[in-house]
Amino acid sequence: MSLLISFIKPLSASRENRLKGLKFIEENPEFTGELFELAHNEEAKREHIYAAWIWEFYILTKLDRYLVFFETYLFMLKKINHSSMRRSHSKTLWYFLKNKNTSDTLSKAQKERVISICLDWIITETKAAPINFCIKILQLLKTEFPEIQEYLEDLLLHSKREFSKGVFPVIRSVFKN
């Protein structure tokens, strides 16, 4: 067992423990690559879920850290199925894209992959938080990709898909005009 997994195993889900994980990574940057691998592992074992939570804090404290990993990130993100991991990853992606300095670094092809992932997650996810972040991400990108509005209408208004009540405020924001 690696030192990083040994460190993560006894952690709890508390914010305090997530920040403890962030501090460990910042003090031991040689584990950043391993944290990335753990946080994006589709097996979704406990250490993967906790690594995703630590990864969220790691990225949110300095958004440009994403850039080194972004190509690989998009490939690995498609395989994530665990709701808690999706929440962490969709949240960090939303903050990354919301920031003009970081979002402008992405190519059109990368943004199209983000759109594909978000649409897929809206279709397959059951928890409100990942769906909400995906809808917000798509809203950010719809100026550059106007067809997103039609996709959202089809998914959110015209499909037989039922969403939890926690998604309705974000759905209303899509159609407020």
C-alpha positions in Angstrom: 0.0 0.0 0.0 1.3 3.4 -1.0 2.0 6.1 1.6 -0.7 8.3 0.1 -3.4 5.5 0.4 -2.1 4.8 4.0 -2.6 8.5 4.7 -6.1 8.6 3.2 -7.5 5.4 4.7 -8.1 6.7 8.3 -9.6 10.0 7.2 -13.2 10.9 7.6 -15.5 12.9 5.3 -15.2 16.0 7.5 -14.0 19.3 6.0 -11.2 19.2 8.6 -9.9 15.9 7.3 -10.2 17.0 3.6 -8.1 20.0 4.5 -5.7 17.7 6.3 -5.4 15.8 3.0 -4.8 19.0 1.1 -2.1 20.0 3.5 -0.4 16.6 3.0 -0.4 17.0 -0.8 0.9 20.6 -0.6 3.7 19.5 1.7 4.4 16.4 -0.4 3.9 17.5 -4.0 5.5 14.2 -5.2 2.2 12.6 -4.4 0.2 14.9 -6.7 0.2 12.4 -9.7 -0.9 9.6 -7.5 -3.6 11.7 -6.0 -4.8 12.5 -9.5 -4.9 8.8 -10.4 -6.8 7.9 -7.2 -9.3 10.7 -7.6 -10.1 9.6 -11.1 -10.3 5.9 -10.5 -13.6 4.5 -11.8 -13.6 1.7 -9.1 -14.8 4.3 -6.6 -13.4 2.5 -3.5 -13.3 4.5 -0.3 -9.8 5.8 -1.0 -10.8 6.9 -4.5 -13.8 8.9 -3.2 -11.7 10.5 -0.5 -9.0 11.3 -3.0 -11.6 13.0 -5.2 -12.6 15.2 -2.2 -9.0 16.1 -1.5 -8.4 16.7 -5.3 -11.4 19.1 -5.2 -9.7 21.2 -2.5 -6.4 21.0 -4.3 -7.7 22.4 -7.5 -10.0 25.0 -6.0 -7.1 26.5 -4.0 -5.2 27.1 -7.3 -7.2 26.5 -10.5 -4.3 26.5 -12.9 -3.1 23.3 -11.3 -5.8 21.7 -13.6 -3.9 22.6 -16.8 -1.2 20.0 -16.4 -3.8 17.2 -16.0 -6.6 18.4 -18.2 -6.2 16.2 -21.3 -5.9 13.1 -19.2 -8.6 14.4 -16.9 -11.2 14.6 -19.7 -10.5 11.0 -20.7 -10.7 9.7 -17.2 -13.7 11.7 -16.2 -15.9 9.9 -18.7 -15.5 6.7 -16.7 -16.5 8.1 -13.3 -19.9 6.8 -12.1 -19.9 7.4 -8.4 -22.2 10.4 -7.5 -19.9 11.8 -4.8 -16.9 11.7 -7.1 -19.0 13.3 -9.9 -20.0 16.0 -7.5 -16.3 16.9 -6.7 -15.2 16.7 -10.3 -18.2 18.7 -11.7 -17.7 21.3 -9.0 -14.0 21.8 -9.8 -14.7 21.8 -13.5 -17.4 24.5 -13.0 -15.0 26.7 -11.1 -12.3 26.2 -13.6 -14.6 27.2 -16.5 -16.2 30.0 -14.6 -12.8 31.6 -14.4 -12.0 33.4 -17.7 -8.3 33.1 -17.3 -8.4 29.3 -17.0 -11.3 28.6 -19.4 -9.7 30.6 -22.2 -6.8 28.0 -22.2 -9.0 25.3 -23.4 -9.4 24.3 -27.1 -12.7 24.0 -28.8 -12.3 20.2 -28.9 -11.7 20.1 -25.1 -14.8 22.2 -24.5 -16.8 19.9 -26.8 -15.6 16.9 -24.7 -16.7 18.8 -21.5 -20.1 19.3 -23.1 -20.4 15.6 -23.9 -19.5 14.6 -20.4 -21.9 17.0 -18.8 -24.8 15.9 -21.1 -24.0 12.3 -20.3 -24.0 13.0 -16.5 -27.3 14.9 -16.7 -28.8 11.9 -18.4 -27.3 9.2 -16.1 -26.9 10.9 -12.7 -29.5 10.8 -9.9 -28.0 13.2 -7.3 -28.8 16.9 -7.6 -25.3 18.4 -7.1 -23.5 16.8 -10.1 -26.5 17.6 -12.3 -26.6 21.2 -11.1 -22.9 21.7 -11.7 -23.2 20.1 -15.2 -26.1 22.4 -16.1 -24.2 25.4 -14.9 -21.2 24.3 -16.9 -23.3 24.0 -20.0 -24.8 27.5 -19.4 -21.2 28.9 -19.3 -20.5 27.3 -22.6 -23.7 28.1 -24.5 -22.5 31.5 -25.7 -19.7 29.7 -27.7 -22.0 26.7 -28.5 -25.5 27.9 -29.0 -26.8 24.4 -29.7 -26.5 23.7 -26.0 -29.8 25.5 -25.3 -31.6 23.0 -27.5 -29.8 20.1 -25.8 -30.9 21.4 -22.4 -34.5 22.0 -23.6 -34.6 18.4 -24.8 -33.1 16.9 -21.6 -34.8 19.1 -19.1 -38.2 19.9 -20.6 -39.1 17.4 -23.2 -37.6 14.1 -21.9 -39.4 11.8 -19.6 -36.5 12.1 -17.1 -37.5 13.0 -13.6 -35.2 15.2 -11.5 -35.1 15.7 -7.8 -36.5 18.9 -6.4 -32.9 20.2 -5.8 -32.4 20.5 -9.5 -35.4 22.7 -10.3 -33.8 26.1 -9.3 -31.0 25.5 -11.8 -33.4 24.3 -14.4 -35.5 27.5 -13.9 -32.3 29.6 -14.4 -31.7 28.0 -17.8 -35.1 29.1 -19.0 -35.6 32.4 -17.2 -35.5 34.5 -20.4 
